[in-house]
Amino acid sequence: MKSRLYIAALSFTMLGLNACIPTRNLGENEKLLVSMEPKGLKTVQPSAIQSLYQQEPNRMVLGSTPYLVLYNFGKKFYDPQNIQRRIEKQENRMVRKIQEAGTDTVRINKLRDKYNSRIERLKVKLREGNFVMQLGEPPAIYDSLRMQETMDQIGIYLNSKGYFNNQISYTKEERKDKLVYIDINIDEKQPYHYSEISYGIEDPRILEIVQRTESRSRLKLGERYDEEQISQERDRLYDLLKNRGYYDFARAYIEFEVDTSYAENTARIKTIIESPEQDSAHKVYTIKNVYFKTDADRFGIPRDTMVYNGVEYVAYDHKYSPLILDKKVDVYPGQRYSQLRTLTTQRKLADLDAFQFNNVFYSKVEAPTDSSYELNALVNALPAKKFQETAELGMNFTEKRPGPFSSLSLRIRNVFGGAENLDFGVRGGIEYQASLADPDEAVMIKEFGLNSSLSFPVILFPFTNKNLLSDFSPRTRFYTGYNSEDRQEYVRSTYELGLDYIWQRSRNPLQPPVMQFIFSPVNFNIVQGEIRDLEFRSRLENNSAGSRSLLGSFDDGIISFVGFNFIYNTNDFTQTRDARFFRTLIEVGGLTKELGLNLDINNLRTYQYGRINPDYRRYIPLGRQRYFVYRVNAGVASAMFSGNTIPYDKFFFAGGSSSVRAWQSRRLGLGSYAALTVTEDKEGNKIIVRDYNIEQPGEVLLEANMEYRFNMFSFINGAFFVDAGNVWLLRPDPIRPGADFSFNRFYRELAVGTGFGLRFDLSVLILRFDFATKVYDPAVWKEDRFVLPKFNIADFFTRSNQSTLQIGIGYPF
């Protein structure tokens, strides 16, 4: 009944919105542009055409223009004259305060910064409207001149892509007297292709270099004419020559002649590289001396010089080992000048996190010979602060209660003179979660942690000379830590010790790294815990029948493993690129026993297991701040050798803010098995009910997520999503029927949830609210598995088994 009411309410809302297109404020001859769509495209992407619009139409949602409505509503409270008066008041106050400051330049600068900041905010408000107006969008009044500008830009773009015979037009349709709908009709026609590629290069040395690298050219016979490729070829030739010693070479020397008159739909292209006006050939420079300066200037005081591998390290106090810095320098005496080696030197030095900034400067050596031209190189690196502190204060929000947390970290740079970094961290917090003994009660969890790590900018491995993987920003990291979790039901402490080898690769040396490798040969953890609540122990025993994995997870134990982690990521923090992400983690635990190393300490339990977890994600921009994103995440974990279980933390779990969001964290699964518990009704009779609150550790994980992301208002984004997934056991358990993974039925045991998300993009972080509800529950007991009809919007704000509100920081994937 409730679902019918919601459907009826939604229908009335849609009808109301459809009528909510404000055109009464338009002038007599003004019309509202609400749609502009490209038609007839075959190879050109519609998003490329949409980016050329000189006038953006008002966005429509369900037949209405809510952003325009919001703008008009905010305009009712917009008073530009009052804002202008406030600007003038602030300007006059700034002048008066500066006059009162007299000759105090420090105070004058502070006053100027203070008032200029206020004035700039007011000017933005005057120009773009108040906050509500900025959330919306102003009316897009149809302008035929700007429409013609759009058509001109589309024609220029199509010509740049080789569609010289294109035909474009547009049709305008007026509806409801004031609404304009535009269809842009594009006939690409046959594109032009390269029929001949030639060179016009007088300098024989440059001609030889260009012809020798012809296979790398962006221009290929038979390919479609494309000005973007021509621009890329100009950049390639420029970089090629700048990396071959041509220090004075400029892009302006490179030209392209295109002839389309030879044959139909063909283009002849000639690459021309001009010679300098005052010389018949370009000059090739070599490096004479390289100086590396590692501290700030102190005028009048001479520096000490230390020579290592041909490089002269100059400093008042040599705080950095030349042995380490040498591995980051690619510029040496006797080399030809290379822009690439210059930039890779800067990037490698930046990766050290030892210098505030660095740069490489060149100066020409005076009085060169007729055939030799030389440069002196200066690597100037200003050291970063020795000590860097970072403090963080935040709030967790679970079980409808806020829980504060704080952390403090300290970094000490260049500890031993080899650009090593020593980090210390402390973290404490309070969080509320549902009680594992009484689901209707929220308990307070107190967490406290300490950690430290020491990283070296080389691979420290026996029988190597520290040059291993030196071109891939290597690091060796030793770390140790302690973490304590104290809650009503139990207390748990973890001691960690580990060693990581880290390196990364880029597509080319000048791009950010897209691949990261982490090899962890040593990971040694001691876990100690104590169960405090007897009812909680009884609950664990009831859910561990036939397998002690759940109860045994609270045994004191030693977890040692070897791990390898590979990450491939072509996206950025804002996730706005056409990108892919792939991560896989492999762990093998308990090898010490097989290698003959006895870790039997105080009868602590040891574990032998294997675990693999691949994760693939795809990000597809759709234009106009819209994106389609999907993810597939899988995993398998199993006991190995003589082990009979795996550590609790190494199981897989489903549900939560980054998984299947309609289920609470770690509560989804196992398979089609429904965990049951005995309780009492109001009359005191014992009844069996579904237990939604016990954590469900699994050995097999499979989940998939899809999201359609779009901008709503200013910094507020929205998303529609569908999640599916579950966890299973590897082997059948007679006590838990349907909990094991089987290829002939697993697809029927994938839980499905859907929902809507709000994301507040605050630049420094993204605050996320995901409203999710169950669609298909494979473990429903005595009921229909299609549970969407049970949806009730009020469930988002109460403890409910049907719907949930997930709050998180950052995107879910």
N, C-alpha and C positions, 0 to 999 in steps of 0.2 A: 504493500500500500504506500509506504514511504517513498519507494523508488518511483512510483507513478506520480506522486506529488512533485518530486524533484524534476522529473521529465517535463511535467506541465509548467513548472516555474521557469525552467530553462527555455521552453518554447515561447512563453510570454516575454521573457527577457530578450530573446532574439527578435521578436516582433517589435518590441519597444526600441531596440537599438537600430533596427532597420529604418525606423522613422526618425532616428536621431542624426540627421545630416543637416547641420546648420547652414542654410543658404539665405536666410532672411537678412543677414547682415551684408550681403553682397550688393554692389552697386547695380545700376540699371543694366549696364552692358558687361558686367563681370560674370564669369562662369568659373566653377570649381573643377580643377583637373584632378580626377580621382583614379585614373588608370592609364598606363602607357605600356604596351606590350609589343615586343618584336615578334614578327611572324615571318615564316618562310625560310628560316635559317636551316642549313644542312650541315655545315662544318664549323661555323663560328659559334662560340659559346654565347648564350643569351646574356650571361652575367657581364661579358665584355661589352656588349651593346648598352646594357643598363647603366654601366659606369660612365657613359658618355652623355647622359641626359643633362641638359642645361637647366631643366626645371623638373624637380622631383614631385610626383603627384602625391596627394594626401593618401596616407595608408588607410585601407578599409579592413574592417573586421566584422564578419557576419553581416555584411551589407550596410555597415555604419562607418562613421569616421570618429572613433573615440579620442584619437589624439588631437584632432581639431576641436572637438567638444571641450577637452581639457584646457586647451590653449585659450579658447574663448571665455571659459569660466575664470581662468587666472587673469585674463585681461580686465575683468570687472574690477579687480583690485589693483590695477596697474596705473600709477600716476607718474608719468615721465617728468612733469614739471617739479614735483616734489623731490624726485631723485636728483634732478639737475641742481636744485637748491641745496641739497645735502652735499653734492660734489663741491659746489662753490664754498660752502661752509667749511668743509674739510681743507680745501686749498687755502682759504684765508687763515684758518687755525694753524696750518703748517707754517705759513709765512710768519705769523706772529711768534710761534714757539721758536723758530730758527733765529729770529731777531733777538729774542730773550736769551738764547744760548750764547750769544756773543761770538767769541773766537774759539769756543770749545768744539773742535772739528769732530771728535769722537761722538759727542752728544748730537751734533748737527746731523751726522750720517745716520745715527739711530732714529732720530726724529723723521728724517727724510724717508727712510725705509718703512717706518711705521705708517706714516700718512699716505705715502704712495701706494702701499698695499691696500689700504682702505679705499682710496680713490679709484684704483683699478677695479676692485670688486663692484663698486657702484657703477662704473662705466659699463662693465659687463651686464649688470642688471638693467641699465638704461638701454643698452643695445639689443639684448636678447630677451628682456622681460623678466618678470619675477620667477620664483622657483617653480610654480605651477605651470607657467607658460613655457618654461624650459623643458618640463616633462612632456608637454604636448608638442604640437607643430603648428606653425602659422598656416593660414589658408593659402593653397597653391592656386592663385588666380591664373587662369589660362592666358598665355601670352604667345601670340602667333610669331612674333619676332624671335623669341627664345626657342620656339619650336623649330624655326628654320635653322637656328644655330645648332640645335641638336642634330638635324638632318645633315648639316655641313660636317659636323664632327664624325658622324657615322660614315659618311662618304670618305673622309680622310682616313679613317681607321681601316675601312675595307680596302682602299688603295694600298695602304701600308702592308696589308697582308696578301697582296698580289691579285686582288679581285678588281682589276682596272675597268672591267666592263660592267660593273655592278649597276643595278637599277634599284632605286629606293624611292618610296613615296609613303604617304600616311593618309589614313582616313580618320575623320573626326565624327564621332557620334554624340549627339546631345540627348540626354535623358532627363526626364523630370524638369525640363526647362533650364536648369542651372548646372547640371553635371556633365562633364566632358570625359569621354572615353576615347583614347587614341590607340589605333593599331598601326604599327610601323611595318610596312610591307617591304621585305628585302629579298631581292633576287640576286644571289651572289654571282651568278654566271660562272663561266670557266676561268679558273685562276691561271696566272702566268707562271711558267717554270723556267729554270735556268737552262739555257741551251749551250752556253759557252762561258768559261771562266778563264780570264787571262790576267797578266800582270804588266804594270808600267812602272818599273823600279830601275832607276839609273845606277844606284850604288850596287856594285856586284856582290859585296859581302852580305848586304841585307837581302838581295835577291836570292842568294844561295841559302840563307837561313830560312826565308819564307818558303822556298820550294822544298827544302828538306823536311819541313813540318806541315806540308800540304795535307797530309792525311788527317790532321787535327782541325782542319778548317771547318768553320760553321756553314760554309757555302758548298753545296754538293750539286753536281750535274743532275738535272731531272727533278730537283726538289722545287717546291713552291717558293716564289719570291716572298720575302718577309723582311721588312725593315728592322724588326727586332733582331733577327739573325745577323743582318748586316752590322748593326750596332755591336752585337756580341763579337763579330769577327774583328771589328776595329779594336775592341778591348783586348782581344786575344793577341793581335799583332803588336799592340802597344806593350802589353805585359811581356810578350816574347822578347822584344828588343830591349826593354828595360832590364830584363834578366840576363841579357847577353853583354852587358857592359855599356850600353848606350845611355849614359847618365843624363845627357841633355835632350834626349828624344822626347817629343811631345805628340799628343794625339792629332794635333792640327796638321801634321805631315801626312796623315793617312786620308785618302779620298777614294770614293767609289764612283765609277761612271757606269750608268745603266742605259742600255739601248734596247728599246722594245719595238723597233721598226723593222727588224730583220724578218721575222715570220710571226704568224698569228699565235697569240698566247705564249710567246717565248720572250726571254730576256737575256741579253748578253751583259755580263758584268766584268768590269776591269778594276783590279785593285791597284791603286797608285800610291806610291810612297815617295814624296818629294824629297829632294836633297836640301841642305841648308842654303840660305841665300848667299853666304860668303864663303862657301866651301863646296867642293864636289862630292864629298862623302861625310857621313856622320862619324863622330869621334867615339872611340872605344876607350873606356877608363878602367884602370886596375887599382886595387887597394894597396897603398904604400905602407901606412901605419894604422893600427887599431888601438884606441885608448878606451879604457873602461873606467868610468868615474862612479864611485859608490857612496859619496857623501856630498853634502851641501857645501857650497863655496864659503871659504873664510878668507877674505881679501887680505893680501900681504903675508900670508903664511904658506910656505911651499908644501906640496904634497909629497908623500913617499911613493916610489914606483916599484912595482913587483911585476916581473915578466913571466908569463906562463903560456906555453904553446904559441908563442909569437905575439900574444896580446899583452899590452902594457896596462896593468891594473894600477890606477892612481887613487890614493886616498890619504887622508890625514891619519886615519886609524883603519887598518885592514880588518874589518869585522866579518867579511864574507870570504869563504874559502875559494880561491881561484879554481880548484879542482871541480867544485860544484858549478860555479858560474860558467866554466869552460863548456859544460855540457848544454848550456842554454844559448851559447853564442854560435852563430852560423857565418859570421863575417870575419875573415882572416886576411893577413897580408899576403899579397901575391895573387889573390883571386880577382877575377873581373867583377866589376860592380854588378850587383843583383838586387833589384827591388824585392824579389821574393825572399832572399836570405835576410834582407833588412827587416821585413815584416814578420818572418818566423822568429827572428831573434827577439823582437818586441813581444810577440805572443808568448813565447816560452818564458821570458822573464816575468810577464804578468801572471802566468800560471803558478809561479812560485809563491805568490802572496807575501812576498818579502819587501816589495818596493811600492811606494805610493804611486809612482808613475815612472815610465822609462821611455826613452826615445833614442834614435840613432841619427846623428847629424854627420854631414859630409862637407868637406872643404877641399877646393881644388889646390893642388900643389903648384906653386908658382914656377914660371920659366920651364915649361915642359919641352921635351925634345920634339923634333918634327914628327916622329912616329910613335911617341909614347905620351900618354896622358894619365895622370895619377890623382888619387883622392886620399885624403886622410879621413878615417872614420872615428867618431866619438860616440860611445855608448854612455848615455847619461842616465843613471838610475838613482832616484831619490828614495832613501829608505822609508818604509812605513813605520808607524809607531811600534815601539817594542812591546807595549802592553795594550791590549784592546779588550774592553769590557762590554758585554751586551746583556741588558736586562729585559725581561718580558713578563707582562702581567696580563692574564686573560681569564676567560670564564667558559666553563663547560656547561651545557644545558641538556640534561637527560632526566627522564622521569618527571618532567615538568618542574624541576628544581635547578637553580643555578649553583654551580660549584666553582669557586675560584682556584686558580693555579698561578704559580710564578716560577721563573727560572732565571738563573744567573750564570753566565759563562765568561771565562777569561782565556784569552789567547796570548801566549808569549812567543814572539817571533825570534828566529835565528838563535836558538838555544845554545847550540854548540859551534856556531860559526859556519854551518853548512846549509843555511836557509831552512832549518828544521822548525816545525811549529808544535808547541806543546799546548794542549787545550785541557781546561778543567771546567766541569759543569755541575750544577746542583739544581734539582727540580723538586718542587713539592706542590701538592694540590689536594683538593677535596672534590669528590664526585659522588653523585647519587645514582644508584641502580636498583632495579627491582630485587627484593630479597630472594635468594635461591631457596629459602625455606618457606617463606610466606609471600606469594606473588602479589598480594594486596598491600604489602609494606615496602617502602623505599628505605634502603639502608645507606649509611654514609661510608664511603671508601676513602681511606687516607693513603696517599702514595708519596713516597720519598725516594729520591735517587741521586746517586753520585756517579760521575764518570770522568775518565781522563784518557787522553790519547796523545801519542807522539808520532808525528809523521815526518818522513824523510823524502826529499825530492828525487830519489833514485830507487832502483830495485836492489834491496839488500839480500843477496843470495850467495851462498858459498861458491867459491871458484869462479866468480865473475869480477870484472874490473869496474863495476858500477856503470857500464855503458849499455846494459841490457834494456831494450825498449826506450832508449834515450830520446827518440824522436816522437814519442807518444805521451808526453807529460806524465811519466811514471811517478808513483808514490808507494812508499812502504809505510804501513800504519800499524802501530802496536796500540792496543786499547784494553782498558779494564774498567769495570763498573760494578755498581751495587744498586739493587732496586728492591724496595720493600712495599708490599701491598697489605694493608691492615683493614679488615672489614669485620662485620659482626659474626660471620660464619667461620672465617678462617684467617690466618695470617700466612704470608708467603714471602720468602726472600730469595733473591737470585744474585749470585756472584759470577761475573763474566771475565774472561781473559781471552784475547784473540790476536791474530795477525792477518792483515790483508795486504795483497798486492793489487794496486789499482793503476790502470792505464786507459787511454782513450784515443780514438782516431776520428779524423775529419774526412769529408769527401775530398777536400783539397786543403793544403796547409793554411789558407787564409780564411777558412770558414770555421764557425764554431763546431766543436766535436758533435758527432751524431751517434757515435758508438762508444760505449764504456764497458770495460771488462773488470771484474773484481774476482780475484782468486783468493780464497780464504783457506790456507792449509792447516791453520790451527784455530780451533774454536773450542773453548773449554768452559763449561758452565756448571755450577753447583746450585741445585735448587733444594731449598728446605721449606717445609710448610707444616702447619698444625691446624687441624680441624677443631674449632671451638664449640660449635653448635651440634648437639646430639641429634636434633631433628633433621638438620642438614645432612649429617652422616647417614641417617636412615634413608633419606631421599636419594643420596648417591648410591647406596646399596641396592635400593629397589630398581634403579635404572642401570645397574651394572650387572644384572643377572646374566650369566653365560659369558661375560667378559668383564674383566676388572679394569679395563682401560680408563673408565671414568673415575672410579674410586682410586685406582693406582696412580692417577696423575698427581695426587697429593702426597705420594711417597717422597721421601728425601732421595735425591738421585744425582747422578753425574751425566751430563749431556755433552758429548764431544763429537764433532763432525768436521768434515772437509766440504767446502762449498764453492760453487762457481756461479757467478751472476753475470749475465750479458744483457745490455740495454741498448736498443736502437731507437732513436727518437729524432724526428725531423721537425718537431713542433716547437713552439715557444711557450712562455709562461701564460700568455693570454689565450692560447689555443685557437688562433685565428688563421693558421696556415692550412693549405692542402697537404696533409701530413699523415705519416704512419708512425706507430709506436709498437715495439715488440720487446718483451722482457721474458727471460726464462731463468729460473733459479733451480740449480741442481744441488742436492745435499746427500752425502753418504755419512751416516753416523755410526760410531762404535767401532771404527777400524782399528783403534788402539789394541783391542783384544786380539784381533787377527794378526796384528804386527808384533804380538808378544809383549805389549806394554800393559802391565797390570795396574788398573786404576781402582782396585778394591780398597776404598778409603772409608773406614768406619761403617762398613757394610752398606754403603750408599748404592742404590740401584743403578745399573748401567743399561744403556739402550743401544741397540743395533738396528738401523733402519735406513731406507732409501726414500728420497722424495724429489719430485720434479714438478714444476709449476710454470707452464708457458702462459703468456698473456699478450693478446694482439688487439690493437685499437686502430681505428681509421677515422680521420677527420676530413670532412668534405665541405668546403664553403659553397653556399648556394647564392651568394650575393646579398647585398643590402643587410648585412649583419645577421645572416641566417646560416645555420650550419646543420649538417646531418652527421651524427657520430654514432659509431657502433663499436662493440667490444665483445671478444670471446675469451673467456678465462677458463682454464682447465687445470687439473692436477691429480697426481696419484702419489700416495704414500703407503709404505708397507714395511713391516718388520722384516729383518734379514738375519741370515746366519741362525744363531740359536736364540735370537730375541723373540719374545712372544707379544710384545706390544711396542708402541712408539710413544715418545714424550707427548704429553697433552698439548703443548704449544705447537707441535709439528703436525697435528691433525688439521684438516680443512674445515672451515665453517662457512655457512651461507646465511644471508640476511644482514641487514644493516645499511648504513648510509652510502656505502660504496659497493653494494652487492644487490641482492633482490630486496628493494627498499620497502616493500609491503610487509615484510617480516622484520621483527626485532633482531638486533645483532646476535648472531650465532644460534638463532632459534629455529631456523629452517632445516628440515630433514627429519629422519633419514629416509630417503626414497619415498615409498608410500606407507611406511610404518608410522603409526600415530602413537606417541607416548601417552600413557594413561596414568591417572592417579585416583585414589579413593578419597572422597570428601563427604561432608554431611550436608543435607538440605536443611531448610528451615525447621522441619519437624524432627530433625536429629537422625534421619535415616541415612545410611551410608549409600553413596552412589559413585559410579565410575564416570569420570569426565576426562576430556582431552586436556593434556598438560602442555600449555604453550610456552612455559617459562624455563624448562630445562634446556641447557645448552646441548647441541647435537654435533659432536665431533665425528667427522667422516674421513674415509681413506680415499675416496674418489670425489672430485669436484668437477662440475660442469655448469657454467652459467654464461648467459649472453645478455647484453643490454643494448638498447637503441634509444637515442635522444634526438629530438628536433629542437634546436636552440634558436632563439630569435630575440631581437631587442624589443622591449616594450616601451619604456620611457627613460630617456637619458641614460643613467647608470643602472637602470633596473632591467634585467633580462629575464626571459621566461623559457620554459622547456616542457615539452610533452615527452613522456618516456614510457617504455615497456621493458620490463625485466623478466627474465626466465632463468631457472637454475635449480640445483639441488645438490646434496651430498649423499654418498652411499658408503656402505662397507664393501670390502673386496670379496669377502666370503659370506655365505648364508649364515644367519644366526636364528636357530629355531625359536629363541625367545622373542626375537623381533622380526616377524615375517614381513617381507617386502623392503627390508633395509639394505639388501645387497644389490650391487650393480649387475644388471643383465642387459645384454644388447637387444634382446627381443622385447623389452618393455620400458627401458629407461626414458624414452621420449614421451611416454605417457605419465611419467613421474616428475616431469619438469614443472615446478611451481611457476605461476605467471602472476605478475603484478603490474599495475599501471598507475599513472598519476601525472601531476603537474608540479613544476618546480619554479620557485622564485630565486633569482640570484642577484645580489647587490654587489656590483663591481666597484669597489672602493679604491681601486688602483693598487694599494699595497696588499690587499687581500680581497677574496671573494667570499661573501657570506651567503650560505645556501640554505634554503628551506624547501624540502621535497615532501609534497603531500601524496602519499601512495596508498592504494587499496588493493586487496587481493582480488584476482580474477579467477584463478584456478588453483585449488589447494589439493594436491594429490594424496594428502594424508588425512583428509576429513573422515571422521569416524561416524558411521551411521547416517551420513548426510550426503547430499549432492555435492560433487566436487566443484561444480561451477558456482562460486560463492559471490560473484559480483552483485546479484540482486540484494544482498544484505547490506550494501553500501549505505552509510549514513554520514552526512557531512560532519555531524557533531563528534564522530569517533576520532577525528584528527586531534581533538583537544582533550581527550580522556584516555584512560587505559583501555584499549580495545584490541580484540583478536582479529578484527577485520581490516582496520585502517590505521595508519601511523603517520606521524610527522617526524621526518628525519632532518636534523639540523647539523650542518657541517661547515668546514672551512675549505674553500677551493672546490674545483669540479670533482664529481664522483669518479671520473675516469677521463 
